[in-house]
């Protein structure tokens, strides 16, 4: 790691309490070098000074270090398992569900859960906490406005029932929104919520180091109720779930023992 980049990592940790050293260095450094060069800075020292004094550059930096690619029912086969296996098993234990969508990006994931419960388990009481490190994507998530591309995996019946279409955009119904509370949260720095029935965190942890993943998986386990479930992304299977007091119950679904 170059001295210039090492100093940048240290400065960011001090200023923003975000530890870039816990992200995979090659990917993160490449992404940030591209952004720095695009803005015309020759060194990370100069770039840090710039983002320290310019909110637009700072917000752009925060958006770049987070991965904001999402869609409703992403990897639909896994959502079929959620509907047919996971939610029914959770509802055997409780008629009221506490759910956390961690690193929720622009909101497709927590709204997907809300849509599924409202459509297929209509008598269920539930609340979803949706968190992300990036305030800009959280604001977009709160708006609940999406393109046709984001909804491509959603059944037409759900689109027509829970969205209003206007000028080529889809606006999610307030009756769905009321179940989702958005909040800023850093998986590597902030306290985790407790007594969760379900935690969904997908396609994010691949960017973290093994050390960071170990911390996050243990924190997720501590956040779950007994028999609560963690749903991870298709590139994030946990090879030794027992290490975190969890066991595999279906592909990419882990239950707390």
VENTA-V46667 format. One line per field, one symbol per residue. psi: psi as a letter, one per 30 degrees, with the letter a starting at -180 (. if undefined). burial: + if it has 24 or more other ideal C-beta (glycine too) atoms within 12 Angstrom, else -. A space follows every 10 residues. Layout:
# VENTA-V46667
psi=???
burial=???
This chain:
# VENTA-V46667
psi=kleeeeeeee eeeeefhkjf fflkeeeeee eeeeeeeegg kflfeeeeee ffgjeeeeee eeeefljijl lkhkieeefe eeefeeeeee fefkfkkkkk jkhfbgfeee eeeeeeeeef ifgkklkkkk llfjeeeeee eeehklleef gffkkeeeee egkkkkhglk kkkffeeffk kkkkkjffel kkllhkekkj jkheffflle eeeeeeeeee effklkglkk jllfggkjfi fffghllkfl jgkkkk.
burial=----+--++- ++---+-+++ -++----++- +++-++--+- +--+--++-+ +-----++-+ ++++++++-+ +++++--++- -++--++-++ +--+--++++ ++++++++++ +++++++++- +--+-+++++ ++++-+++-+ ++-+++---+ +-++---++- -++------+ -++--++-++ ++++++++-- -++--+++++ +++++-++-- -++--+++++ +++++-++++ +++--+++-- +--+-+--+- -+++++-
